[in-house]
Amino acid sequence: MAVAEIIGSAIGAMILIVVAYLLVGNVLSAAMVVSNAQKDLTQANEIRLHTDLTIINVTAPSGNAINLTVRNTGAEIIADFAHTNVFVYTVGDRTGYSVYLYNATDTQTTGSWTGHILNDYIHPGELDPGESMYVNVYPVTVPPLFEVGVCTNNGVYVSTIVQSST
């Protein structure tokens, strides 16, 4: 009978060691996940702080297009145009914003925007710091008084109010 108690004690001690090992391993794993998430959030916030845009010029030469020049005045490269949106809000109208999505095919599709980077020599297809982009927005009609805004993929937003010439 004494041998059974020794074997039971040995098995109990082994189970205790395994449970402690799993518990410590899970705690360390969770701490690593939290640390990596915090590092990623800090990096995203730092990129957002270094991103800045300025709308230089806005014109609405016809009844179905808005042209604007956007300059990258920050320190970050803007390259994700698929997740960069243009908003148009008719001032005085309570219908809300119209969202225009990027059209990479450069066709004049209603409800979209296209862009052409001026003097794009360093990183072709990316809006580098100091470069400007000529943006064409294609609404159904251009309102007489509107606010146009550009929002990058990391949430930086710039806007201006414009009196249209039409």
N, C-alpha and C positions, 0 to 999 in steps of 0.2 A: 504494500500500500504506500510505502514511503517513496517508492520510485514514481508512482503516479502523481504524487504531489509535486515532486521535483520537475517532472515533465510538464505538468500544468503550469507551474510557476515560470518555466522557461518559455512556454508558448505565450503566456500572458505578457511577459517582458518583451518578447519579440513583437507582439501585436502593439504594445505601447510604443515601442521604438518606431514601427512603421507609421502609426497614426501621427506621432510627433514629426516624423520626416515629411509626411504629406501636408500636415498643417503648416509647417515652416516653409515648405516649398510653395504652397499656395499663397501664403502671405508675401513672400518675396516676389512671386510672379505678379500679384496684384499691385505691389508697390512699383514694379517696373512698368506696368501698363499705365498707371497713373502718372508716373514721371515722364514717360514718352508723350502722353496726351498733353501734359502741361507744356512740354518743350515745343510741340507742334502748334499749340495755341499761341504761345509767346512768339514763335516765328511768324505765324500768320498776322498777328497784331503788329509786329515790326514792319512787315511788308506793307500793310495797310497804312501805317504812319508815313512811310516813304513814298507812297503813291499820291500824286496830285495832278489834277487836270485844270486847264483853263480854256473856256470857250472864247476864242478871239473874235470871230465874225459870224454873224447869222444873217442870211438873206432868204427871202421867199420870192424868187423871181417869177414863178408861175403859180397857178392855182393848185398844183398837185406835187410840189417838191419843196423841201426845206433844205438849204445848204448851210453847213456850218463848218468852221475850222476849229479843231480841238488840238491844243498843244499839251504835251506831256511836260509839266513843270516840276515833276517829282524826280526821285532817284531810282525808281523801279521801271523795268521794261514791261510794257503792256502788250501781251501777245494773244491772250485768250479772247478773241473777238466774238466767238460763238456764244460766250456767256456775258458779253457786254451788251447792254440794252440802251436804247434811246427812248425817252419818254416825251410825249407832247401833251400838254394840258391847256385846254381852252380857258383863258381867264374870263371869269364871269359866268361860265357854264358849269353846272354842278354834276356833269356826267362823269367826271373823273379823268384819269390819265389814260392815254392810249400808249401801249407798249409796242415798240418796233424791234424786231429781232434781226440779227445779222444775216445778210444774204451774201454768201461767198461767191456766187456766180456773177455778181456785178450786173444783174439785170434789174430793170426798174419795176420791181414787183410791189404792188400796193401793200402796205403793212410791214415793210421791211426797211432796212438801211444798208447802205454799202459804203465802203471807205477806200480812200487812196492815200497812202502815206507819201508826203512830199519829201524829196531828197533822201530817199531810203537807201543809204549806202552801207551802214555798219551791220545791222542785222535785218536783212530783207524780210519783209512781212511782219515785223515787230515794231511797235511804237516805242522807240528808245527815248531816254530823257533828252529834252531839247528839240525833239522832232514834232512836226505837226501832221495832222491827218485831215484831209478834206472829206467830210461826211455828207452823204446825200440821204435824206429821209423822204419816204414816199407815202404820205398820208392820203386819204381819200380826197379831202379838200384842206387847204391851209386856212386856219381860222384868222380873223382880223387881229386879235391880240392873243398871244399864246406864250406859254413857258416851255422851253425845250431843255431837256436834261440828259446827261450821259452818265450811266452807272457801270463801273467796271465789274469784273468778276469777283473782286474782293470787297465790294461794297462802297467804294469811294464814288461820290456823286457830286456833279457840278451842274448848275442850271443857270439860265438867264431868261428874262422876259423880253419878248420881241413884238413889235408892232409890224404887221405884214404890210407890204406895199400893194397887195391886191384888194 
